[in-house]
């Protein structure tokens, strides 16, 4: 099937995307900054898991329950998030989300009772899922032309990773400064760093991001905009490729969750200190901009689908081999392993959303399509903490984490097969103008 040549898509202000290329990159940069600042506070465990348990006087199972709650809120709100993103200005959705995450972060820094932590994670789930996720992905998708989807989503994920890496480097430096102090004393300034950064970017977003409430790309049909979302929902779930992308994301997204276990695994298996484990996981974060942006440009050059499929296959094999690395290896070799795993993981993560164009989703349904895919594809937020906890109970210690990594690699291997199926089904797709 071929796609007819379309006029350039409007940007966030309703102007042609081809007319203001620099302005589009400025908008992309700010959206990337927002995404990079919002989520690290929610997933503070990836660098400070052991310290979190000590500071809040909770167990690993209790922490897993909190992240399962966060994931459940995500899954429940992804489809409403898509509906909301198609109807409300991304400026105010982004500003609201950053304010909620930052505000709750300041409460989090007071180290409330475990019962109160559930309310914090619930609020974070609403801010990160309902009001933020689909809005930012939809905004980025509409900013890029059909030939720029790979690089725009690669820049989003890579720039988000760069923001996270910079913040994490500062956080680790702060943490190291207080390393000999009590867990709460060393963790509080780290939480404050992330919380105030979110609030600061919220102010910047309110001043700079345009109001795109009246934008209606691809259709000026008011009747469609006002019609019930059920019609659009039914239209989208009848597209087989939507389901394939959902399963591809489901398989590959678990790679990102595997990296959250780096810190504790490095401490347990390689006998590293909390500071050294944090430093090594920060090295991993610095691979995100390289892997995601590099993968995005390679995808635009050779094919997003081909690069995604090869990346998932390579990542699956690498994660399965990582469990064979002995605990006595030199730190430089361990760092090299983490660099390679990070590059492969993030190159995959940066290309998920770039292949939506092959599904021929109408622009006015973009947010809803992202919501549907996210509900299925990002559901590991709910069940992976449970799987990890079950494996660790059955196989305590290092062995449990290694089996968890093997499981992640196996899922990604299945995902690479699904990418092949998707590529075969969309083999006759052509970009406009090619």
C-alpha positions in Angstrom: 0.0 0.0 0.0 1.2 3.5 -0.8 0.5 6.7 1.0 -0.3 9.8 -0.9 1.8 12.9 -0.6 0.5 15.1 2.3 1.0 18.7 3.1 3.5 19.4 5.9 2.0 18.9 9.3 1.4 21.9 11.5 3.6 22.5 14.5 2.4 23.2 18.0 1.3 26.7 16.9 -0.6 25.6 13.9 2.1 26.6 11.4 3.7 24.2 8.9 6.5 22.1 10.4 8.6 22.7 7.3 8.4 26.5 7.7 10.1 26.8 11.1 12.6 24.0 11.5 14.7 25.7 14.2 11.6 26.6 16.2 10.5 23.0 16.1 13.8 21.9 17.6 13.5 24.5 20.3 10.0 23.1 21.2 11.4 19.5 21.0 14.2 20.5 23.4 11.9 21.9 26.0 9.6 18.9 25.8 12.6 16.7 26.1 13.8 18.6 29.2 10.4 18.2 30.8 10.4 14.4 30.1 13.9 14.1 31.4 13.2 15.9 34.7 9.8 14.3 35.5 10.5 10.6 35.7 13.8 10.3 37.6 12.2 11.2 40.9 9.5 8.6 40.4 12.2 5.9 39.7 14.8 7.0 42.3 15.3 3.3 43.0 17.5 2.8 39.9 20.4 4.7 41.6 19.5 4.6 45.3 17.4 1.5 46.0 19.3 0.3 49.0 19.4 3.8 50.5 15.7 4.2 49.9 14.9 1.1 51.8 17.0 2.3 54.7 15.7 5.9 54.7 12.0 5.0 54.6 12.4 1.9 56.8 10.6 -0.3 54.3 11.4 -3.7 52.8 12.1 -4.6 49.1 8.6 -6.1 48.9 7.0 -2.9 50.2 9.0 -0.9 47.6 7.8 -3.3 44.9 4.2 -2.8 46.0 4.6 0.9 45.6 5.9 0.6 42.1 3.2 -1.9 41.2 0.7 0.7 42.4 2.4 3.3 40.2 2.2 0.9 37.3 -1.5 0.2 37.8 -2.3 3.9 37.8 -0.4 4.2 34.6 -2.2 1.3 32.9 -5.7 2.6 34.0 -4.9 6.1 32.8 -3.1 5.5 29.5 -6.2 5.5 27.3 -7.8 8.5 29.1 -4.4 10.1 28.7 -4.6 9.7 24.9 -8.2 11.1 24.8 -7.1 14.1 27.0 -4.0 14.8 24.9 -6.2 15.1 21.8 -8.3 17.8 23.5 -6.2 19.8 26.0 -3.2 22.0 25.3 0.1 20.1 25.9 1.4 23.2 27.6 -0.9 23.0 30.5 -0.8 19.2 30.7 3.0 19.4 31.0 3.0 22.2 33.5 0.4 20.5 35.7 2.3 17.2 35.7 5.7 18.8 36.6 4.1 20.8 39.4 2.4 17.7 40.9 5.6 15.6 40.7 7.7 18.4 42.2 5.2 19.2 44.9 4.8 15.6 45.9 8.6 15.2 45.8 8.9 17.9 48.5 6.5 15.9 50.6 8.5 12.7 49.8 11.7 14.4 51.2 10.1 14.6 54.6 10.2 10.8 54.8 6.5 10.2 55.7 5.1 7.0 57.1 4.9 4.0 54.6 1.1 4.4 54.5 1.5 7.9 53.2 3.9 6.8 50.5 1.0 5.1 48.7 -0.7 8.5 48.2 2.5 10.0 46.9 3.0 7.2 44.3 -0.7 7.5 43.4 -0.3 11.2 42.7 2.9 10.5 40.7 1.0 7.9 38.7 -1.7 10.4 37.7 0.8 13.1 36.8 3.1 10.7 34.9 0.4 8.8 33.2 -2.9 10.6 32.8 -1.7 14.2 32.2 1.8 13.8 30.8 2.6 10.6 28.8 0.4 10.7 25.7 0.5 14.5 25.6 4.3 14.7 25.2 4.5 11.8 22.7 1.7 13.3 20.6 3.3 16.7 20.6 6.7 15.2 19.5 5.1 13.1 16.8 3.3 16.1 15.3 6.4 18.2 15.4 8.4 15.8 13.2 7.7 15.3 9.5 7.2 11.8 8.1 10.9 11.5 7.4 12.0 12.7 10.8 10.0 10.4 13.1 13.1 8.3 14.0 15.4 11.2 14.8 12.7 13.1 16.7 11.7 10.2 19.0 15.4 9.4 19.2 16.2 12.9 20.3 13.3 12.9 22.7 14.5 9.7 24.4 18.2 10.6 24.1 17.7 14.1 25.3 15.6 12.8 28.1 18.4 10.5 29.0 21.0 13.3 28.8 18.9 15.3 31.2 18.6 12.3 33.5 22.3 11.7 33.3 23.2 15.3 34.2 20.8 15.3 37.1 22.0 11.9 38.2 25.6 13.0 38.1 24.8 15.9 40.3 22.7 13.7 42.6 25.5 11.2 43.0 28.0 14.0 43.8 25.6 15.3 46.5 25.0 11.7 47.8 28.8 11.0 47.9 29.3 14.2 49.9 26.9 12.9 52.6 27.9 9.3 52.2 29.0 8.9 55.8 25.8 10.4 57.2 22.5 8.7 57.9 20.4 7.5 55.0 17.8 10.2 55.3 20.4 12.9 55.6 22.2 11.8 52.4 19.0 11.2 50.4 17.0 14.4 51.3 19.1 16.8 49.2 19.0 14.4 46.3 15.2 14.4 46.4 15.1 18.2 46.7 17.3 18.4 43.6 14.8 16.5 41.5 11.7 18.2 43.0 12.9 21.8 42.5 14.1 21.0 39.0 10.6 19.8 38.1 9.1 23.0 39.5 11.6 25.2 37.7 10.9 23.5 34.4 7.2 23.9 35.0 7.6 27.6 35.2 9.7 27.6 32.0 7.2 25.5 30.2 4.3 27.8 31.2 6.2 30.8 29.7 7.6 29.2 26.5 5.4 26.3 25.3 2.6 27.6 23.0 -1.1 26.9 23.6 -2.0 24.2 21.1 -5.6 23.7 22.3 -7.2 24.8 18.9 -4.8 22.7 16.8 -6.6 20.1 14.7 -4.0 18.5 12.5 -5.3 16.5 9.5 -8.8 17.4 10.1 -10.9 20.5 10.7 -14.0 18.4 11.2 -15.6 19.7 14.4 -18.0 16.9 14.3 -15.3 14.4 14.7 -13.7 16.3 17.6 -17.0 16.5 19.4 -18.0 12.9 18.7 -17.7 10.2 21.4 -14.2 8.7 21.7 -15.7 5.2 21.3 -15.9 5.6 17.5 -12.2 6.4 17.3 -11.3 3.7 19.8 -13.1 1.0 17.7 -11.4 2.3 14.5 -7.9 2.0 16.1 -8.4 -1.5 17.7 -9.4 -2.8 14.2 -5.8 -2.0 13.0 -3.8 -5.2 13.5 -0.5 -3.3 13.5 -1.6 -1.4 16.6 -1.7 -4.7 18.4 1.7 -5.7 17.0 3.3 -2.5 18.1 1.7 -2.9 21.6 3.3 -6.3 21.9 6.6 -5.1 20.6 6.7 -2.3 23.2 5.5 -4.9 25.9 8.5 -7.1 25.1 11.1 -4.4 24.7 10.0 -2.0 27.5 11.1 -4.7 30.0 14.7 -3.9 29.1 14.4 -0.5 30.7 13.0 -2.2 33.9 16.0 -4.5 33.9 18.4 -1.5 34.2 16.6 -0.4 37.4 18.1 -3.5 39.1 21.7 -2.5 38.2 22.4 -0.7 41.4 21.5 -3.5 43.8 23.0 -6.2 41.5 26.3 -4.4 41.3 26.4 -4.1 45.1 25.5 -7.7 45.7 27.3 -9.6 42.9 30.3 -7.4 42.4 30.7 -6.3 46.1 30.7 -2.6 45.1 29.9 0.2 47.6 26.7 2.2 47.3 28.6 5.2 45.9 30.4 3.1 43.2 27.2 1.4 42.2 25.6 4.7 41.8 28.5 6.0 39.7 28.3 2.9 37.4 24.5 3.3 36.9 25.1 7.0 36.0 27.5 5.8 33.4 24.6 3.7 32.0 22.4 6.8 32.0 25.0 8.6 29.9 24.6 5.9 27.2 20.9 6.9 26.7 21.5 10.0 24.6 24.1 8.2 22.5 22.0 5.0 22.0 18.7 6.7 21.5 19.7 9.5 19.2 22.1 7.2 17.3 19.4 4.6 16.9 17.0 7.3 15.7 19.2 8.6 13.0 20.1 5.0 11.9 16.4 4.3 11.8 15.8 7.3 9.5 18.7 6.2 7.4 18.1 2.5 7.0 14.6 1.8 8.4 13.2 2.3 11.9 11.8 -1.2 11.8 15.0 -2.9 10.8 17.1 -1.1 13.3 14.6 -1.8 16.0 14.5 -5.5 15.2 18.2 -5.9 15.1 18.6 -3.8 18.3 16.1 -6.0 20.2 17.9 -9.2 19.1 21.3 -7.9 20.1 20.0 -6.6 23.4 18.3 -10.0 24.2 21.5 -11.9 23.6 23.6 -9.3 25.6 21.4 -9.5 28.7 21.4 -13.3 28.7 25.2 -13.2 28.5 25.6 -10.6 31.2 24.6 -13.1 33.9 27.7 -15.1 33.1 30.1 -12.2 34.0 31.8 -13.3 37.3 31.8 -11.2 40.3 35.6 -10.9 40.3 36.0 -9.0 37.1 37.8 -5.7 37.1 35.7 -2.6 37.5 36.7 -1.3 34.0 35.3 -4.5 32.4 32.1 -4.2 34.4 31.8 -0.6 33.3 32.3 -1.7 29.7 29.5 -4.3 30.0 27.2 -1.6 31.4 28.1 0.7 28.6 27.2 -1.9 25.9 24.0 -2.9 27.7 23.0 0.7 28.0 23.6 1.5 24.3 21.6 -1.5 23.1 18.7 -0.9 25.6 18.3 2.7 24.8 18.6 2.4 21.1 15.6 0.1 21.2 13.7 2.3 23.6 14.2 5.3 21.4 12.5 3.7 18.3 9.3 2.3 19.7 7.1 5.2 18.8 8.7 6.0 15.5 7.0 3.1 13.8 3.5 4.2 14.4 3.4 6.0 11.1 3.3 2.5 9.4 -0.1 1.9 11.0 -1.7 4.9 9.1 -3.2 6.3 12.2 -5.2 9.5 11.4 -3.5 12.5 13.1 -6.5 13.5 15.1 -6.4 10.0 16.8 -2.6 10.1 17.5 -3.0 10.6 21.2 -5.6 7.9 21.6 -3.5 5.5 19.6 -0.5 6.2 21.9 -2.8 5.6 24.9 -3.9 2.2 23.6 -0.4 1.1 22.8 0.8 2.4 26.1 -1.9 0.5 28.1 -0.7 -2.8 26.7 3.0 -2.1 26.0 3.8 -0.4 29.3 1.9 -2.8 31.5 5.2 -4.2 32.8 5.0 -1.3 35.2 2.4 -3.4 36.9 3.5 -7.0 36.7 7.3 -6.8 36.5 7.8 -5.8 40.2 5.6 -8.7 41.1 7.6 -11.1 38.9 10.9 -9.8 40.3 9.6 -10.2 43.8 8.4 -13.7 43.2 11.7 -14.8 41.6 13.7 -13.2 44.5 11.6 -15.1 47.0 12.1 -18.4 45.2 15.7 -17.8 44.4 17.1 -15.3 47.0 20.2 -13.2 46.3 22.2 -12.9 43.1 20.7 -16.0 41.5 17.3 -14.5 41.6 18.4 -11.3 39.8 20.3 -13.3 37.2 17.2 -15.4 36.4 15.2 -12.1 36.2 17.7 -10.8 33.6 17.4 -14.0 31.6 13.6 -13.6 31.6 14.0 -10.1 30.3 16.3 -11.2 27.6 13.9 -14.0 26.5 11.0 -11.5 26.3 13.1 -9.2 24.2 14.0 -12.2 21.9 10.3 -12.7 21.3 9.9 -9.0 20.7 12.5 -9.2 17.9 10.4 -11.9 16.2 7.3 -9.6 16.5 9.2 -6.8 14.8 10.0 -9.2 11.9 6.2 -10.0 11.6 5.4 -6.3 11.7 8.0 -5.5 9.0 6.5 -8.2 6.8 3.0 -6.8 7.2 4.1 -3.3 6.4 6.6 -4.2 3.7 4.9 -2.0 1.1 4.8 1.1 3.3 6.3 4.2 1.6 7.0 7.6 3.0 5.4 10.5 1.3 7.5 11.8 -1.5 9.6 8.7 -1.8 
